[in-house]
Amino acid sequence: MSESKQPLRIGVLWEFDPDKVSHPETNEALRHAAASLSTDIEIDWVDTEGLTAETAPDRPAAYDGFFAPPGFPANLAGGIEGIRYARESGKPFAGT
């Protein structure tokens, strides 16, 4: 991977559950995409429990983009706040 670039930081806006097949596969898909772009990647699963309209800008501000995997987060309102933050801040967002 490239040593001259900072790693791409992706916030996954749900709680990681290793029992959901799509969650480990989400990590693999993101790593595969980064490898095809010859860049490093840091993947953080963002806990939606603490995301509110007031805290959403503080917690995910350091991410370069966001992804929402299949399913529902533990706190749907927090997940929606994370998505709203991504949209309103102009950060890239993709979801399934």
Secondary structure, DSSP 8 states (H G I E B T S, - for coil): --SSS--EEEEE-S---TTSTHHHHHHHHHHHHHHHTT--EEEEE--GGG--TTTTTTSGGG-SEEEE-SS--SSHHHHHHHHHHHHHHT--EEE-
